[in-house]
Amino acid sequence: MTVMGVSKFERFFRAAASLDVDRNDLKRYGDFVDAKLYDLLVAGQASAKGNGRDTVEPWDLPITKGLQESIHRFRRLDEEVELKPILEQLAAHPPLDRTPTQEAEERYPEIIGGLSVALAETFKIMYPDVKNPQTSHWEGVTAVFDRLL
């Protein structure tokens, strides 16, 4: 990620949850985003298959009410931080049995943004006094998302 990207990433987490993240957190964040987007796509693929379609449509992705609200909060934050162009780069995914439509793929940056807001807010819920998340904090928060998505 470019220096400008790192700066926006840091600013985003400060704005979303008053967290100070640094370059060391970028790998953890990238791994989190990859894993959770893949989990959503696998569930979407199962929905498409169950409905007899060869493509994954946006409505196949299991976007919960909570994630949808986080996407809305991301949109408001993104006006200030302008992180969406960077998230577009993170929206790659491995091949699936069912191909996502272009409309579904166009939603990835905002879905990742919503996941990012939810991630930042979960740090503050689980560890209210933490300013700079450490490995154990990342492991705890990631474990919650692994159980829910």
N, C-alpha and C positions, 0 to 999 in steps of 0.2 A: 504494500500500500504506500502511496506517495506521502511525503511529509504533510501536504495539504490534507490528504485523507486521514492521517493520524490525528491531525489537529481537529478536524470535524468530528471524528469518532470521540475524542476526548470531550469536546464541547457538547456533543449530544448526550453523553452520560451525565455530565454536570447538569444540563438542563432537565433531563428526564428524572433524575433521582439524587442530585447533589453528590454524585460519585466521582472520585478521581481515578480514572483508569489510565494506563500507560501502554507503551509498546508491548510490554510483556503480556498484557491482556488481549492483544489483537489476535493471537493464535487461538486462545481459548474461545474468544468471541466468534472467530471464523469457524472453528469446529462446531460450536453450538449452532450457528446459523445453518451450516451444511446438514447437520444431523436432523434438526427440527424441520427444515424444508423437505428433506428426504422423507421423514416420517409422514408429513402431510401428503406428499405425493404418493406414497405407498397406499395410504388410506384412500386417496382420491382414485387411484388406479383400481382398487377393489370395488369402489362404488361404480366406476365406469363399466367394469367387467360385469358386475351384478345387474347393470341396466342394459347389457348387450351392446355397448359402444366400444369402438376401437380407440377412441380419444378421451382424454381427461378434460372435462369442461370445468370452468371456474366453480360451478355449484357442486362439483364432486369433492372439492377440497373441504375437509371438515373444519370450517371456520366457526368457532364457537362464539357465543355472545360476548364473552370476555375478550377473546382475541379481536373480534370486530371493534370493540370499544378501544382496545389498544391501538388498532390501526387508525382509528379516528384521532386519538391523541398523538400518534406519530405524524399524521398529516399536519396538525397544528404546530408541532415541534419542528417539522421539516421546513416550514416556511422560514424559520429562524436559522436553522442549522444547515439546510441544503445537503442532506446526507443521501437522498434518493439516488443521485447519479453513481455514488460509490456502491450502494446496495445492489444496483443493477449488475455490477461486476461480480458480486457474491452470489448471484442467483443461478449459477450453473448447477446442474444436477446430472447424476449418472443416467444412462439410458434405462427406460422402463419398458414393460411389456405393452403398455398403452401410452401413446404419445400425447403429451399435453397440447391443447390447442394454443394458438397464438394469444387468444384472449386470456387463457389461464396463465400463460407465461408472463404476460404483461402485468399481472397482479403480483408477481413474486416480490418486486422491491417493496411494495407496501405491506405485504404479508411479513416479509423479513423485518420491516420497520416496526410493525405491530409486535412481532416476537421480541424485538430489541427493547421496546418500551416495557413490555411485560417482564422481560429479564431484569431490566434496571429496577423496576418497581418491586420485583420479588426480592432482590438484594436488600432493599430497604425494609420490607416486611419481615424477612427472616433475620436480618442483621441490622437493626435500626441505627446502631452507633458506628457502623463501618463507613469509612470514607474512601478507603483504597482496598478493594476486594483482593484477598489473597487466594491461593490455591484451594484451601479448605472451603472458603466461601463459594467459589466457583463450583466445586464438587457438590456442595449442598444444594445450591440453586439448580444446577443441571439435573441432579437426581429428582427434584420435584417435577421438572418439565418432562423428564423421561417417563415418569409415572402417569402424567396427564396427557401427553401427546404421543 
